[in-house]
Amino acid sequence: MSGTIYVDLRCLQDRDYQRRGIGYHTSALLRGRKRSQLSGWKTIGLVDPSMPALIPEFGSLVDEISTSANPCWNGEQAVFIDGSPMTHDPRFSLRVQNHPRLISAAVLHDFIPLDWPGCLPTVASRMEYLAKIARLRKFDLFFPVSNYTARRLYELTGVSREKMKVTGSCVRGSLYEIRDRLTVTPSPYHHNPPYFITLGGDDRRKNTDTALRAVQRLNLLYARRIPLKVIGFYCDAYKSDLLRMAGHREGEGFLEFSSFIPDEDVVSLHSGAIAAIAPSHIEGFSLPVVEASVCGCPVIASTCDAQMELIEQPEALFQSDDSAALSEKLETLFLDPASRASLVAAQAHLAPKFKEDTVGARFWSAVEAAIENRRGISLVKRPRKPFLAFLSPYPPDSSDAALQTAMAMKAGREWFDSEIYTDAARPLAFGNTFRDAGTISLAPFIDKRYSGIVSALGNSFSHKRAFEVFERFGGPCILHDVRLTQIYFERLGPEGFLKFAGGILNRPVSIEEVHFWLQDRNPPSLFVERIIQQASPLMVLSATQQALLKKRYGTESHVLTYCPTAVFEEYELTPGTRQTVRERLGISPNTFLIASFGQVARANGMDSCILSLELLRSWNIPAELYFIGNAEDSKGEIARIATLFDVNRYVHHGTEFAEDTAYRDFLIASDVAVQLSPYGFGHPPITLTNCISAGLRAVASSDAAKSCDAPAYVSTVPDRYSPLLVAEQLALIWETRTQRATHSEARAAYLQTHNSVYYARRLVEILGIA
């Protein structure tokens, strides 16, 4: 039997809890797994990247640390353990808790914030806490630390007792080890003076006040100093109140404080005390009671429910607000060593019940039993195929991520069913092919149907919401652009981005630097740190992107080959079809037709295309240049440059060339394309990919060609090209004037691994859900 165990480790990231009951109990349970039947299961610790980093001591308790709470499942057995379901933001683990193939287990300590007045002072805090209680109903197993907590769980949620296993809480193993090293324990009555001890703290429900009044009464009754040693941290205000009640200044009377003491002193103080006092008004489980028993110290405890489970002797119980009754019981032990010895013996059975091994065995045996019960039984009908949710831009959005997602969802129907969550404008193109599940939200993370939730991210503001959701949950990520400076700048604004960038680079950053990075070919950071930290798995679109991430960040990623969006039948690429299209467009058969596809801008080589045309015309090559794309913002500059070099009659642009029909027509009709994309950090330009798909000769910048896995019929110029270099490559193509059929084998080989069906199949393989 093998599988995966996911554990929410936020209680071990949180410095307020990592060394206290919640954190210690969770770490102890994880240590116990290694002695259980599940020791061979892979254990993944889920951590929140916005919280303090997990220290190595706790990281060693699991096999893997992940910031992604959005894994995929291929049907293997899995368990999710939440060690602090009532403490931290429940949205973090929505995905793992709600998936029907996981057994979800909640470790419950108490409901004190609800039951003790003042803990939830605002309406908002009460609503938040009640929402966490409601969420508990979605767990499969419950591990309350006491029968009292189990009863409150039933009262608040109606959860069946059959789903609960009371484990108790783990006592620190170091206390047992130190106790066993003590060879001789002197009688507490030999101490001068004899003393009592209480383990409390800054929380007033711990009720140190009553313990103080009871011991103070003994001091007055016997007219001698009988110390009360108080272990725990107390703020200055509470400490001052206690000293005022005691009637003396610190260090000058019977009340003594011991804060932040090592376990050796904890054992020593307990073993030397007449008795320990546990005066709490309310507890979920009383570790002070058991810790005193471990140290051989008798306990006088208040009658709160959790403590009455542990202390059965009437002579050792008192009402938490009755200091007189407590004082009488302490007096009996103070005067009668035989009564103390009898109480020590009566309570000795507590110590072995709450060792780490014993508590861990109770926990893991219940988990093992649940796994056995689940084995072979499907709580929901397993779908015929995996079911994926995509969080992505989508047509009519025209970004690469939108187009690639739409194609993959359509082509992948043989391997998976899918739904789209997108903020694209409605109605969605291809919307009748698969279900429109709505805008991007947290909804897919509480939907039990999905085998995986995939985020498609790029460097566009239309990806904003997908980014925000991904940064919270992580999971499978298709990273279309490995440079994310622009989207973070737009999302965070100038001031927020300066702080964000400074944190990543660990130095102050100026706004001038940022504006330079937006155009820089080699910025100090691509600002993908958050993405690669959260992605599991991380997928990119080219081997160039993969190598770049590996070199810069040491990050492993998987390659999904980029797909052309323009697909052609063989008959469309014949000389006859080409001639027909050119006739319709009014282009002479003798014209050397050069097309540049995509947004018309200086950054995309607009100037160099025009200057290259001028050189070709001077070499008596009958070239004409068509800008096929949106030229609205550049038409004035096009006219200026073309007129300056006297080629304005041979440069064509206009709104009619920005239409989809023109795009496809010119892929068929052109003799050559020029795609001088700027340095794109390995991102394949869709325009060049479509030229390759059409079997069209092209001249492209080196990085663009490499990122596209371009075949040999794409000629290249350096990324820092000149018009002369471009013109020379175009002239060579003019001289050879090969038919497209010449490149048919190379084109076919390219399309075998650069198509949407291959992309979809590769996606399923990487996700591991085939």
Beta strands, then each sheet from edge to edge (+ up, - down):
strand 1: 3-8
strand 2: 42-46
strand 3: 64-66
strand 4: 77-82
strand 5: 102-108
strand 6: 141-144
strand 7: 196-199
strand 8: 228-231
strand 9: 255-258
strand 10: 276-278
strand 11: 299-302
strand 12: 317-318
strand 13: 387-391
strand 14: 417-421
strand 15: 435-438
strand 16: 452-457
strand 17: 475-479
strand 18: 535-540
strand 19: 558-559
strand 20: 592-597
strand 21: 623-628
strand 22: 651-652
strand 23: 672-675
strand 24: 698-701
strand 25: 714-717
sheet 1: 3+ 2+ 1+ 4+ 5+ 6+
sheet 2: 9+ 8+ 7+ 10+ 11+ 12+
sheet 3: 15+ 14+ 13+ 16+ 17+ 18+ 19+
sheet 4: 22+ 21+ 20+ 23+ 24+ 25+
end
